[in-house]
């Protein structure tokens, strides 16, 4: 009898007992929940989600319902990182519009309660999947799921952010310039080794930014495992992890999502080398057309530049995790696995930069 294949994402799925270094003051939390979360009633059981390299994330279980608590980590933090108050603000604004997010209950800015800022939201029950090939689904449902993911992102980018009170959620203009500056600085603060390609990209990317004409809410990390799918239907019921959200150029979000089609298929969201048509998954070209049709665009130019930018940005984010492993503040025991991806991402970014004109 053949042994079932080991799930490479098992270490990131579900919950576990709270690690000693991430334990919460249960009494203080219980009192705060009674005062601030409508309908809350104990007794309270606390588990920790296995994923979440950035912000420690907890499952709060009561007899009548489950909640999720997202908290800033302790210790030395990079500037502008771990902004759980921004997460709370954006999902609170989006929830009444019908956009698929969890209901946010309350934000605590009083560090004396749990030692750092945190917020509580509903726990949305459904499927969180990792493998972009969606082996759990048949061909028709794969197609519908991908189409719904694209439609969900297009809906976010079409949301009137001024109307829902997010007009000051980000700075106007020069989105890519500001992002490159932000991630370059965080990369340098977290640098653990010299990677020549990254230093060259830090110089080249800000000098070659394509012209942009739109501003929208951008999620910042729109990928398969940051969404909850309906238990049985091919649709997104909640988009998670809004830590990197801001106002900016929606092509930053969309081309980051498109990276799935060019990154190698390693059991995660990458589809590189996969015969997507045979699986019912839209091709890269079909995905671009679907998004453009729903957002009123004729097409997207300079994809190689955007792919270079996105691989660079992801390398910087993972370098930030590497720095936090060095400093002893990384939230996930598996963060060290992610550090091994930095050099390949730097090489990929440099490759696309060369295709976009880097000499």
C-alpha positions as CSV (number, residue, x, y, z in Angstrom):
1,X,0.0,0.0,0.0
2,X,1.4,3.4,-1.0
3,X,2.0,5.9,1.8
4,X,0.1,9.2,1.2
5,X,2.3,12.0,0.0
6,X,3.5,14.3,2.8
7,X,1.8,17.7,2.6
8,X,4.6,20.3,2.4
9,X,2.3,22.9,3.9
10,X,1.3,20.9,7.0
11,X,3.6,23.0,9.1
12,X,1.6,26.2,8.1
13,X,-1.9,24.8,8.3
14,X,-4.3,24.9,11.3
15,X,-3.6,25.7,14.9
16,X,-1.3,24.5,17.7
17,X,-0.9,25.2,21.4
18,X,0.4,28.8,22.0
19,X,4.2,28.9,22.0
20,X,5.7,29.9,25.3
21,X,7.2,33.1,23.9
22,X,3.8,34.1,22.4
23,X,1.6,33.3,25.4
24,X,-1.1,35.9,26.2
25,X,-2.4,37.1,29.6
26,X,-5.7,35.1,29.3
27,X,-7.3,36.9,32.3
28,X,-6.6,40.4,30.9
29,X,-7.7,39.3,27.4
30,X,-11.0,37.8,28.7
31,X,-11.8,41.1,30.6
32,X,-11.0,43.2,27.5
33,X,-13.2,41.0,25.3
34,X,-16.1,41.2,27.7
35,X,-15.9,45.0,27.6
36,X,-15.1,45.5,23.9
37,X,-16.5,42.7,21.8
38,X,-20.3,42.6,21.4
39,X,-21.7,39.2,22.2
40,X,-18.5,37.8,23.7
41,X,-19.0,35.2,26.5
42,X,-16.3,32.8,27.9
43,X,-14.9,30.5,28.9
44,X,-12.0,31.2,26.5
45,X,-9.6,28.8,24.9
46,X,-6.6,30.2,23.0
47,X,-4.7,28.5,20.1
48,X,-2.0,29.8,17.9
49,X,-2.2,29.6,14.1
50,X,0.9,27.8,12.6
51,X,1.5,30.3,9.9
52,X,2.0,34.0,10.3
53,X,5.7,34.9,10.1
54,X,5.0,38.5,10.7
55,X,2.2,39.1,13.2
56,X,1.4,36.4,15.8
57,X,-2.1,35.2,15.1
58,X,-4.4,33.4,17.5
59,X,-7.6,31.5,17.4
60,X,-10.0,32.4,20.3
61,X,-12.6,29.7,20.9
62,X,-15.7,30.2,23.0
63,X,-18.8,28.0,23.4
64,X,-20.7,30.0,20.9
65,X,-18.2,31.2,18.3
66,X,-14.6,31.5,17.2
67,X,-12.6,34.7,16.8
68,X,-9.1,35.6,15.4
69,X,-6.7,37.9,17.2
70,X,-3.8,39.5,15.3
71,X,-1.1,41.1,17.4
72,X,2.0,43.1,16.9
73,X,5.1,41.0,17.8
74,X,7.3,41.9,20.7
75,X,10.9,43.0,20.4
76,X,12.8,45.1,17.9
77,X,10.7,45.9,14.8
78,X,11.4,47.5,11.5
79,X,9.8,50.9,10.9
80,X,6.3,50.8,9.3
81,X,6.0,47.0,9.7
82,X,3.3,45.1,11.6
83,X,0.6,47.8,11.3
84,X,-2.3,45.8,12.7
85,X,-4.2,49.1,13.2
86,X,-4.1,49.6,9.5
87,X,-5.4,46.1,8.9
88,X,-8.3,46.7,11.3
89,X,-9.1,50.0,9.6
90,X,-9.2,48.7,6.1
91,X,-11.3,45.6,6.8
92,X,-13.7,47.7,8.9
93,X,-14.2,50.0,6.0
94,X,-14.6,47.2,3.4
95,X,-16.9,44.9,5.4
96,X,-20.1,47.1,5.0
97,X,-19.5,47.3,1.2
98,X,-20.0,43.5,0.8
99,X,-16.4,42.9,-0.2
100,X,-15.3,39.5,1.2
101,X,-13.4,40.3,4.5
102,X,-13.9,39.1,8.0
103,X,-16.0,41.3,10.3
104,X,-13.7,43.3,12.6
105,X,-14.9,43.6,16.2
106,X,-12.4,45.8,18.1
107,X,-8.9,47.3,18.1
108,X,-6.8,47.6,21.3
109,X,-4.2,50.3,21.2
110,X,-3.4,50.0,25.0
111,X,-0.2,48.1,25.2
112,X,-0.8,47.3,28.9
113,X,-3.5,44.7,28.1
114,X,-1.3,42.2,26.1
115,X,2.0,44.0,25.7
116,X,1.3,45.3,22.2
117,X,-1.4,46.5,19.9
118,X,-3.9,43.9,18.7
119,X,-7.4,43.5,17.1
120,X,-10.1,40.9,17.1
121,X,-12.2,39.8,14.1
122,X,-14.5,36.9,13.3
123,X,-13.1,33.6,12.2
124,X,-14.4,32.9,8.7
125,X,-14.7,29.1,8.3
126,X,-13.8,27.7,4.9
127,X,-10.9,26.4,2.9
128,X,-7.4,27.9,2.9
129,X,-5.4,26.3,0.1
130,X,-1.8,26.6,-0.8
131,X,-1.3,24.6,-4.0
132,X,-2.0,26.8,-7.1
133,X,-2.8,23.8,-9.2
134,X,-5.8,23.2,-6.9
135,X,-5.6,19.4,-7.0
136,X,-8.6,19.2,-4.6
137,X,-10.9,20.5,-7.4
138,X,-12.2,19.3,-10.7
139,X,-11.4,21.3,-13.9
140,X,-14.6,23.3,-13.9
141,X,-14.2,24.4,-10.3
142,X,-10.6,25.4,-10.9
143,X,-11.6,27.7,-13.7
144,X,-14.4,29.2,-11.6
145,X,-12.1,29.7,-8.6
146,X,-9.5,31.5,-10.6
147,X,-12.1,33.6,-12.3
148,X,-13.5,34.5,-8.9
149,X,-10.1,35.4,-7.5
150,X,-9.6,37.8,-10.5
151,X,-13.1,39.3,-10.1
152,X,-12.5,39.8,-6.3
153,X,-9.3,41.7,-7.0
154,X,-11.0,43.8,-9.7
155,X,-13.7,44.6,-7.2
156,X,-11.2,45.8,-4.7
157,X,-9.5,48.0,-7.2
158,X,-12.9,49.4,-8.3
159,X,-13.9,50.3,-4.7
160,X,-14.4,54.0,-4.1
161,X,-11.9,54.4,-1.3
162,X,-12.9,58.1,-0.7
163,X,-16.5,57.1,-0.2
164,X,-15.7,54.5,2.5
165,X,-13.4,56.8,4.5
166,X,-10.0,55.6,3.2
167,X,-9.1,58.8,1.3
168,X,-6.0,59.2,3.6
169,X,-5.1,55.5,3.8
170,X,-2.0,56.1,1.6
171,X,0.0,58.9,0.1
172,X,-1.1,60.1,-3.4
173,X,1.1,59.4,-6.4
174,X,4.5,57.8,-7.0
175,X,3.4,54.5,-5.6
176,X,6.2,52.4,-7.1
177,X,8.8,54.9,-6.2
178,X,7.7,54.9,-2.6
179,X,7.5,51.1,-2.4
180,X,10.9,50.7,-3.9
181,X,12.3,53.2,-1.4
182,X,10.5,51.5,1.5
183,X,11.6,48.0,0.7
184,X,15.2,49.0,-0.2
185,X,15.5,50.6,3.2
186,X,14.1,47.6,5.0
187,X,16.3,45.3,3.0
188,X,19.4,47.3,4.1
189,X,18.3,47.3,7.7
190,X,17.9,43.5,7.6
191,X,20.8,42.6,5.4
192,X,22.6,39.5,6.5
193,X,24.8,38.9,3.4
194,X,25.8,40.9,0.3
195,X,23.8,40.0,-2.8
196,X,25.2,42.0,-5.8
197,X,22.0,41.7,-7.8
198,X,19.9,43.3,-5.1
199,X,22.3,46.3,-4.8
200,X,22.1,46.8,-8.6
201,X,18.3,46.5,-8.6
202,X,18.1,49.1,-5.8
203,X,19.7,51.5,-8.2
204,X,17.9,50.5,-11.4
205,X,14.3,50.1,-10.4
206,X,13.5,53.6,-9.3
207,X,15.0,55.1,-12.5
208,X,12.8,53.0,-14.8
209,X,9.2,53.1,-13.3
210,X,6.5,52.8,-16.0
211,X,4.0,55.7,-16.0
212,X,0.9,55.0,-13.8
213,X,-2.5,56.7,-14.0
214,X,-4.7,55.0,-11.4
215,X,-5.0,54.9,-7.6
216,X,-6.9,52.3,-5.6
217,X,-6.9,50.3,-2.5
218,X,-4.1,47.7,-2.9
219,X,-3.9,44.6,-0.8
220,X,-0.2,44.1,-1.1
221,X,-0.1,40.3,-0.7
222,X,-2.9,38.9,-2.8
223,X,-2.3,35.2,-3.1
224,X,-4.1,31.9,-2.7
225,X,-3.2,31.2,0.9
226,X,-4.3,34.7,2.0
227,X,-7.9,34.0,1.2
228,X,-10.6,31.7,2.5
229,X,-12.6,29.8,-0.1
230,X,-16.2,28.6,0.5
231,X,-16.3,25.1,1.8
232,X,-17.9,23.7,-1.3
233,X,-18.3,26.5,-3.8
234,X,-15.6,28.0,-6.1
235,X,-15.5,31.5,-4.6
236,X,-13.6,33.7,-2.2
237,X,-15.5,34.4,1.0
238,X,-12.7,36.3,2.9
239,X,-9.4,38.0,1.9
240,X,-7.0,37.8,4.8
241,X,-3.7,39.5,5.9
242,X,-4.1,43.2,5.0
243,X,-0.8,44.2,6.7
244,X,0.7,45.6,3.5
245,X,-2.4,47.3,2.2
246,X,-2.4,51.0,1.2
247,X,-3.5,53.3,-1.5
248,X,-1.5,52.9,-4.7
249,X,-1.3,51.7,-8.2
250,X,-3.5,48.6,-8.7
251,X,-1.0,47.2,-11.1
252,X,1.2,46.5,-8.2
253,X,-1.4,44.1,-6.8
254,X,-2.4,42.6,-10.1
255,X,1.2,42.0,-11.4
256,X,2.1,40.5,-8.0
257,X,-0.8,38.1,-8.5
258,X,0.4,37.4,-12.1
259,X,3.8,36.3,-10.7
260,X,2.0,32.9,-10.0
261,X,2.2,32.1,-13.7
262,X,6.0,32.7,-13.9
263,X,7.2,31.4,-10.6
264,X,8.2,27.7,-10.5
265,X,5.5,25.3,-9.3
266,X,6.8,24.0,-6.0
267,X,3.5,22.9,-4.4
268,X,2.7,26.5,-3.5
269,X,0.9,29.1,-5.6
270,X,3.5,29.2,-8.5
271,X,2.3,27.7,-11.8
272,X,5.5,27.9,-13.8
273,X,5.9,24.7,-15.9
274,X,2.4,23.6,-15.3
275,X,0.1,22.9,-18.2
276,X,-2.6,25.3,-16.9
277,X,-5.0,24.9,-19.8
278,X,-5.3,21.1,-19.2
279,X,-6.2,21.9,-15.6
280,X,-8.8,24.5,-16.5
281,X,-6.8,27.3,-15.1
282,X,-6.7,30.5,-17.2
283,X,-3.4,31.2,-18.9
284,X,-1.4,34.4,-18.1
285,X,-2.8,36.1,-21.2
286,X,-6.4,35.1,-20.3
287,X,-5.9,36.3,-16.8
288,X,-4.7,39.7,-18.0
289,X,-7.7,40.0,-20.4
290,X,-10.2,39.0,-17.6
291,X,-8.8,41.6,-15.3
292,X,-8.6,44.3,-18.0
293,X,-12.1,43.7,-19.1
294,X,-13.4,44.1,-15.5
295,X,-11.3,47.3,-14.8
296,X,-11.6,49.1,-18.1
297,X,-8.1,48.6,-19.4
298,X,-6.9,47.9,-22.9
299,X,-3.9,45.8,-21.7
300,X,-0.8,46.0,-19.5
301,X,2.6,47.1,-21.0
302,X,6.0,46.4,-19.5
303,X,5.2,43.2,-17.7
304,X,8.9,42.3,-17.4
305,X,9.5,45.5,-15.3
306,X,6.6,44.6,-13.0
307,X,7.8,41.0,-12.6
308,X,11.3,42.4,-11.7
309,X,9.8,44.8,-9.2
310,X,7.6,42.1,-7.6
311,X,10.4,39.6,-7.2
312,X,12.6,42.3,-5.7
313,X,9.9,43.4,-3.3
314,X,9.3,39.8,-2.2
315,X,13.1,39.3,-1.7
316,X,13.1,42.4,0.5
317,X,10.2,41.1,2.6
318,X,11.9,37.8,3.1
319,X,15.1,39.6,4.0
320,X,13.1,41.4,6.7
321,X,12.1,37.9,8.1
322,X,15.8,36.9,7.9
323,X,16.7,39.9,10.0
324,X,14.1,39.1,12.5
325,X,15.3,35.5,12.8
326,X,18.8,37.0,13.4
327,X,17.3,39.3,16.1
328,X,15.1,36.5,17.6
329,X,11.7,38.1,16.9
330,X,10.4,36.0,13.9
331,X,6.9,34.6,14.7
332,X,7.1,31.3,12.8
333,X,9.4,28.4,13.4
334,X,9.4,27.9,9.7
335,X,10.6,31.4,8.8
336,X,14.1,30.0,8.3
337,X,12.8,28.0,5.3
338,X,11.7,31.2,3.7
339,X,15.1,32.8,3.9
340,X,16.4,30.2,1.4
341,X,14.2,31.8,-1.2
342,X,15.9,35.2,-1.1
343,X,18.8,34.5,-3.5
344,X,16.6,32.8,-6.1
345,X,14.1,35.7,-6.0
346,X,17.0,38.2,-6.4
347,X,18.2,36.2,-9.4
348,X,14.6,36.2,-10.9
349,X,14.2,39.9,-10.4
350,X,17.5,40.6,-12.1
351,X,16.5,38.3,-15.0
352,X,13.3,40.2,-15.6
353,X,15.1,43.5,-15.2
354,X,17.5,42.5,-18.0
355,X,14.5,41.6,-20.2
356,X,13.1,45.0,-19.3
357,X,16.3,46.8,-20.4
358,X,18.9,46.6,-17.6
359,X,22.3,46.6,-19.1
